[in-house]
Amino acid sequence: MLKTLRDALKIKEIRVKLLYTLVMLIVIRIGSQLPVPGIDREYFSSWFQSQTSDAFNFLDAFTGGSFLNMSLLALNITPYITSSIIMQLLTIAIPALEEMQREGGEGRKKIASYTRFVTVGLALIEAAAMAISFNNSGMLRNTGIPVWLNVVTIIAALTAGSAFVMWIGERITENGIGNGISIILLINIIARMPQDLTSVFKQFATSERIATNVLAVVVIVAILVGMIMLVVLLNAGTRKIPVQYARRSQGSMGGGTASNIPIRINTAGVIPIIFASSLMQTPGIISSLAGYKGTGVWSEVLKYLSSTYWVRKEAPIYSIGLLVYCILVVVFAYFYTSITFNPIEVADNLKKSNGFIPGIRPGKSTSDYLTTVLNAIIFIGAIGLTVIGVIPYILYGVFKVSVSFLGTSLIIVVSVVIETLNQVESMMLVRNYKGFLNQ
């Protein structure tokens, strides 16, 4: 990796793209420190720390601490991620969008435009809900202007901040290195690492149980290394299904070319964990914003949904929520893969192009075979995702260690780094080809 980066820096075009990306990321981090006008940040920070559930931790991790700081970029890239997932699902459900996607570049541009509008709409809804909730909770400063105007100002600032982050992400994609949205998400996660490592260090360094603490640190480091290896395996592992293409020769079938259909082990990426986490945490977020502090049945339900109550020796009953979380990850892995990979469509395309899987008849037999292979691969990938997603909760339940860059964040970091390095290598390869042709 270091050699690839060193060789890439020797190329002026790549250096310019890297510098552009770096400048845009610096702008993002500066924006993450600018306060939203009208909000008492100290009061908000105290309110955030007083929350007993982890409802907002997922959001704060994805925004790089911008939400905790209640900055102009508090919503950050989360509305765009949600809108992208929504548009992806709608593309399967709405034939017009599906046809638009098949049109190629122009169709994808239209879908990207719709995604921007949905992003702004979601940001507007989230900002309005937050501003109204903050006003009801007394978090707004007395600025001498009408309360409604203060609320409108906060809504406009948060919505504009989210749209600005989306715009920067698209500029990075066009003029920088890698996928802009993914790069921003990566830097947000990395920005939280020093804070997490500091808290872990304080937790174990200030205790008098030296031997126990050393053992705990060794176990945590070993788990971290093992998780990184598992994430790399899930991202790089593929199941290649051999395909033979027949070639027509003077009216008869003769010769042919061999190829394969690569199916990733982690077919759904990080989407199942995001879906499952969002579904589990949404009730807690709504309850917190609504100011709910009850002690009835709903309060017990929220404890089952909150990861802070999972894997506790004193209350193991709440770990049922962890079991529900694992089931949701597996279910969403199958669901998301089913809408992004269609075995029947792949079998039809193979048949139209005179392709076939050796030993399998074209048509329905091929689609059935692909479905069988895909179901087995999805299960393996889903189990791997579940293990990665569950380990941080076990660490918190056993060692009381809260590390935001494990689990979902670790998958995103490794995936984005691998994707970006692959793009840099592709740019270097293209440049070498150009040099060869010029010679």
C-alpha positions in Angstrom: 0.0 0.0 0.0 2.8 2.4 0.9 4.6 1.6 -2.3 1.5 2.3 -4.3 1.0 5.6 -2.6 4.7 6.5 -3.1 4.6 5.7 -6.8 1.3 7.6 -7.2 2.8 10.8 -5.7 5.4 10.8 -8.5 2.6 11.5 -11.0 1.5 15.1 -11.2 -2.1 14.4 -12.1 -2.6 12.1 -9.1 -0.8 14.6 -6.8 -3.2 17.4 -7.9 -6.2 15.1 -7.3 -5.0 14.1 -3.8 -4.3 17.7 -2.9 -7.8 18.7 -4.1 -9.3 15.9 -2.0 -7.3 16.9 1.1 -8.4 20.6 0.8 -12.0 19.6 0.5 -11.7 17.4 3.6 -10.1 20.2 5.6 -13.1 22.4 4.6 -15.4 19.7 5.9 -13.6 19.5 9.3 -13.6 23.3 9.7 -17.3 23.3 9.0 -17.8 20.6 11.6 -16.6 23.1 14.3 -18.8 26.1 13.3 -21.7 26.4 15.7 -25.4 26.5 14.6 -26.7 29.9 15.4 -29.2 30.1 18.3 -28.4 26.7 20.0 -26.8 26.6 23.4 -24.0 24.1 22.7 -23.1 23.5 26.3 -26.7 22.7 27.2 -27.0 20.4 24.2 -23.8 18.6 25.1 -25.1 18.0 28.6 -28.3 16.7 27.2 -26.5 14.4 24.8 -24.4 12.9 27.6 -27.4 12.4 29.8 -29.0 10.1 27.2 -29.0 6.6 28.6 -29.5 4.9 25.2 -27.1 4.8 22.3 -29.8 6.2 20.0 -27.6 9.1 18.8 -24.1 7.4 19.0 -24.5 5.9 15.5 -25.4 9.3 14.1 -22.5 11.0 15.9 -20.0 8.4 14.7 -21.1 8.9 11.0 -20.9 12.7 11.3 -17.4 12.7 12.8 -18.6 14.4 16.1 -20.4 17.2 14.2 -23.7 16.2 15.8 -22.3 16.3 19.3 -20.7 19.7 18.5 -24.1 20.8 17.0 -22.2 22.4 14.2 -23.5 23.7 10.8 -22.7 20.2 9.4 -24.4 18.3 12.2 -26.5 16.3 9.8 -23.5 15.8 7.6 -23.8 13.0 5.0 -26.4 11.0 6.7 -29.4 12.4 4.7 -27.6 11.6 1.5 -26.9 8.0 2.6 -30.5 7.5 3.5 -31.7 9.0 0.2 -29.3 6.9 -1.8 -30.7 3.7 -0.2 -34.3 4.9 -0.7 -33.6 5.6 -4.4 -31.9 2.2 -4.8 -35.0 0.5 -3.4 -37.4 2.6 -5.5 -35.4 1.8 -8.6 -36.4 -1.9 -8.1 -40.0 -1.0 -7.2 -40.8 1.6 -9.8 -40.4 0.4 -13.5 -39.8 4.0 -14.8 -36.7 4.4 -12.5 -35.5 0.9 -13.4 -35.7 1.7 -17.1 -34.0 5.0 -16.4 -31.1 3.2 -14.8 -30.7 0.9 -17.8 -30.3 3.9 -20.1 -26.7 4.3 -19.0 -25.0 7.5 -18.2 -27.9 9.9 -18.9 -30.3 7.8 -16.9 -27.9 7.6 -13.9 -27.5 11.4 -14.1 -31.3 11.8 -13.7 -31.4 9.4 -10.8 -28.5 11.3 -9.2 -30.5 14.5 -9.6 -33.6 12.9 -7.9 -31.3 11.7 -5.1 -30.2 15.3 -4.4 -33.8 16.4 -4.1 -34.6 13.6 -1.8 -31.5 14.4 0.3 -32.5 18.0 0.7 -36.1 16.9 1.6 -34.8 14.5 4.3 -32.4 17.1 5.7 -35.3 19.6 5.9 -37.5 17.1 7.8 -34.7 16.0 10.2 -33.7 19.7 10.8 -37.3 20.7 11.5 -37.8 17.8 13.9 -34.5 18.7 15.8 -35.2 22.4 15.9 -38.7 22.0 17.3 -37.5 19.4 19.8 -34.6 21.7 20.9 -37.0 24.6 21.4 -39.4 22.4 23.5 -36.4 21.3 25.6 -35.1 24.8 26.2 -31.9 24.4 24.3 -32.3 27.6 22.3 -30.5 30.7 23.4 -32.3 34.0 24.0 -31.0 36.0 21.0 -33.6 38.7 21.1 -35.4 37.5 18.0 -38.8 35.8 17.8 -38.7 32.1 18.7 -40.2 31.0 15.3 -37.5 33.0 13.5 -34.8 31.3 15.5 -36.3 27.9 14.7 -36.4 28.7 11.0 -32.8 29.9 11.1 -31.7 26.6 12.7 -33.6 24.6 10.1 -32.1 26.6 7.2 -28.6 26.3 8.6 -28.7 22.5 9.2 -30.3 21.8 5.8 -27.8 24.1 4.0 -25.0 22.3 5.8 -26.1 18.9 4.7 -26.5 20.1 1.1 -23.1 21.7 1.2 -21.5 18.4 2.3 -23.3 16.6 -0.5 -22.0 19.2 -3.0 -18.4 18.7 -1.7 -18.7 14.9 -2.0 -19.7 15.2 -5.6 -16.8 17.6 -6.3 -14.4 15.1 -4.8 -15.8 12.4 -7.0 -15.3 14.6 -10.1 -12.0 16.3 -9.3 -10.4 14.2 -6.6 -9.6 10.7 -5.6 -12.2 8.0 -4.9 -15.9 8.3 -4.3 -16.5 11.6 -2.5 -19.3 10.5 -0.2 -17.3 7.5 0.9 -14.2 9.6 1.5 -16.2 12.1 3.6 -17.6 9.2 5.6 -14.1 7.7 6.0 -12.7 11.0 7.4 -15.6 11.4 9.7 -15.0 8.0 11.3 -11.3 8.6 11.5 -11.9 12.0 13.2 -13.5 10.1 16.1 -10.6 7.6 16.6 -8.4 9.9 18.8 -11.3 10.5 21.2 -12.1 6.8 21.4 -8.5 5.8 21.9 -8.0 8.5 24.6 -11.1 7.3 26.5 -9.9 3.7 26.3 -6.4 4.7 27.5 -7.8 6.6 30.5 -10.1 3.7 31.4 -7.3 1.2 31.6 -4.3 3.4 32.5 -5.8 5.0 35.6 -6.9 1.7 37.2 -4.9 -0.1 39.8 -5.5 -3.6 38.4 -2.5 -3.6 36.1 -2.5 -7.3 35.2 -6.2 -7.4 34.4 -5.9 -4.2 32.3 -2.9 -5.5 30.3 -4.9 -8.7 29.5 -7.9 -6.6 28.5 -5.8 -4.4 26.2 -4.2 -7.5 24.6 -7.6 -9.1 24.0 -9.0 -5.9 22.5 -6.0 -5.5 20.2 -6.2 -9.1 19.1 -10.0 -8.7 18.4 -9.3 -5.6 16.4 -6.7 -7.3 14.3 -8.9 -10.3 13.7 -11.8 -8.1 12.7 -9.7 -6.2 10.2 -8.6 -9.5 8.6 -12.2 -10.7 8.5 -13.4 -7.4 6.9 -10.6 -7.7 4.2 -11.7 -11.3 3.6 -15.3 -10.4 3.2 -14.5 -7.5 0.8 -12.0 -9.3 -1.3 -13.5 -12.8 -1.3 -15.5 -13.8 -4.4 -17.1 -17.0 -5.7 -16.3 -17.2 -9.4 -18.9 -19.2 -11.4 -17.3 -20.4 -14.7 -19.1 -19.4 -17.9 -18.5 -20.6 -21.5 -19.5 -18.5 -24.5 -20.1 -20.5 -27.7 -18.8 -19.0 -30.9 -20.6 -19.5 -34.2 -18.3 -20.6 -37.1 -19.7 -21.0 -40.6 -23.2 -21.8 -39.4 -22.1 -24.3 -36.7 -21.1 -23.9 -33.1 -17.4 -24.1 -32.7 -14.6 -22.9 -30.3 -15.7 -20.4 -27.7 -14.3 -18.2 -24.9 -14.3 -18.8 -21.2 -15.2 -16.3 -18.5 -16.8 -16.2 -15.1 -19.4 -14.5 -13.0 -17.8 -13.1 -9.8 -20.1 -13.0 -6.8 -18.7 -11.3 -3.7 -18.9 -13.1 -0.4 -20.3 -9.9 1.2 -22.8 -9.3 -1.6 -24.8 -6.6 0.3 -21.8 -4.7 1.7 -22.4 -2.7 4.9 -26.1 -2.0 4.0 -27.6 -4.8 6.2 -25.9 -3.5 9.4 -27.0 0.1 8.6 -30.5 -1.1 8.0 -30.6 -3.2 11.2 -29.0 -0.5 13.4 -31.2 2.3 12.0 -34.4 0.2 12.6 -33.3 -0.6 16.2 -32.3 2.9 17.1 -35.1 4.9 15.4 -37.6 4.4 18.3 -35.0 5.7 20.7 -34.2 8.8 18.6 -37.9 9.7 18.2 -38.5 9.2 22.0 -35.4 11.3 22.9 -36.4 14.2 20.5 -40.0 13.9 21.9 -38.7 14.3 25.4 -40.1 11.0 26.6 -38.8 10.1 30.1 -41.4 7.5 31.1 -40.9 4.4 33.1 -43.6 2.2 31.7 -43.7 -0.6 29.2 -42.3 1.6 26.4 -39.3 2.4 28.6 -38.6 -1.4 28.9 -39.0 -1.8 25.1 -36.4 0.9 24.5 -33.9 -1.0 26.8 -34.3 -4.1 24.6 -33.5 -2.0 21.5 -30.6 -0.1 23.1 -27.1 -1.7 22.8 -26.0 -0.2 26.1 -28.2 -2.8 27.9 -27.0 -5.8 25.8 -24.5 -8.4 27.2 -24.9 -7.3 30.8 -24.3 -9.9 33.5 -26.8 -8.1 35.9 -29.6 -8.0 33.3 -29.1 -10.7 30.6 -32.7 -10.6 29.5 -32.0 -7.4 27.5 -29.6 -9.4 25.3 -32.7 -10.6 23.5 -32.4 -7.3 21.6 -28.9 -8.4 20.4 -30.5 -11.6 19.1 -33.1 -9.6 17.2 -30.3 -7.4 15.8 -28.5 -10.5 14.5 -31.6 -11.8 12.8 -32.3 -8.4 11.2 -28.7 -8.3 9.7 -29.2 -11.8 8.1 -32.7 -10.9 6.9 -31.6 -7.6 5.4 -28.6 -9.3 3.7 -30.9 -11.6 1.8 -33.4 -8.8 1.1 -30.9 -6.3 -0.2 -29.1 -8.9 -2.3 -32.4 -10.0 -3.8 -33.1 -6.5 -5.2 -29.6 -5.9 -6.5 -28.8 -9.4 -8.0 -31.5 -11.1 -10.2 -30.5 -14.7 -11.1 -33.3 -14.9 -13.7 -32.1 -11.7 -15.5 -28.5 -13.0 -15.4 -29.6 -16.4 -16.8 -31.5 -14.7 -19.6 -28.6 -12.5 -20.5 -26.3 -15.5 -20.6 -28.7 -17.3 -22.9 -29.0 -14.3 -25.3 -25.2 -14.0 -25.6 -24.8 -17.8 -26.2 -23.3 -18.3 -22.8 -23.8 -21.2 -20.4 -22.4 -22.6 -17.2 -20.7 -25.9 -17.8 -22.9 -28.8 -16.8 -26.0 -26.6 -16.3 -28.7 -26.2 -18.9 -29.5 -22.6 -20.1 -32.6 -20.9 -18.9 -34.4 -22.0 -15.7 -31.8 -24.5 -14.7 -29.2 -21.8 -14.8 -31.3 -19.4 -12.7 -32.0 -22.1 -10.1 -28.3 -22.9 -9.9 -27.4 -19.3 -9.5 -30.1 -18.9 -6.8 -28.7 -21.9 -4.9 -25.1 -20.6 -5.0 -26.2 -17.1 -4.1 -28.2 -18.2 -1.1 -25.2 -20.1 0.3 -22.9 -17.1 -0.3 -25.3 -14.6 1.2 -25.5 -16.8 4.4 -21.7 -16.9 4.7 -21.4 -13.1 4.2 -24.3 -12.4 6.6 -22.7 -14.5 9.3 -19.4 -12.6 8.8 -21.2 -9.3 9.0 -23.1 -10.4 12.1 -19.9 -11.3 13.9 -18.3 -8.0 13.0 -21.4 -6.1 14.1 -21.8 -7.9 17.4 -18.2 -7.8 18.7 -18.3 -4.1 19.7 -21.4 -4.7 21.8 -19.7 -7.7 23.5 -16.7 -5.5 24.2 -18.9 -2.8 25.7 -20.9 -5.3 27.8 -17.8 -7.2 29.1 -15.1 -4.5 29.3 -17.3 -1.4 29.2 -15.2 -0.2 26.2 -17.0 2.0 23.7 -15.0 2.2 20.4 -16.9 3.8 17.5 -14.5 2.7 14.8 -15.3 -1.0 15.3 -18.2 -2.9 13.7 -19.9 -0.9 10.9 -17.3 1.8 10.9 -14.5 -0.7 10.5 -16.2 -2.2 7.5 -16.6 1.2 5.9 -13.0 2.3 6.6 -11.5 -0.9 5.1 -13.8 -0.9 2.1 -13.2 2.7 1.3 -9.4 2.4 1.6 -9.4 -0.7 -0.6 -11.7 1.0 -3.2 -9.6 4.2 -3.2 -6.3 2.3 -3.6 -7.8 0.3 -6.5 -8.8 3.6 -8.2 -5.3 5.0 -7.8 -3.8 1.8 -9.2 -6.2 2.0 -12.2 -5.1 5.6 -12.9 -1.5 4.6 -12.7 -2.1 1.7 -15.1 -3.9 3.9 -17.6 -1.1 6.4 -17.5 1.5 3.6 -18.2 -0.6 2.4 -21.1 -0.6 6.0 -22.5 3.1 6.2 -22.1 3.6 2.9 -24.0 1.3 4.1 -26.8 3.1 7.4 -27.1 6.4 5.6 -27.4 
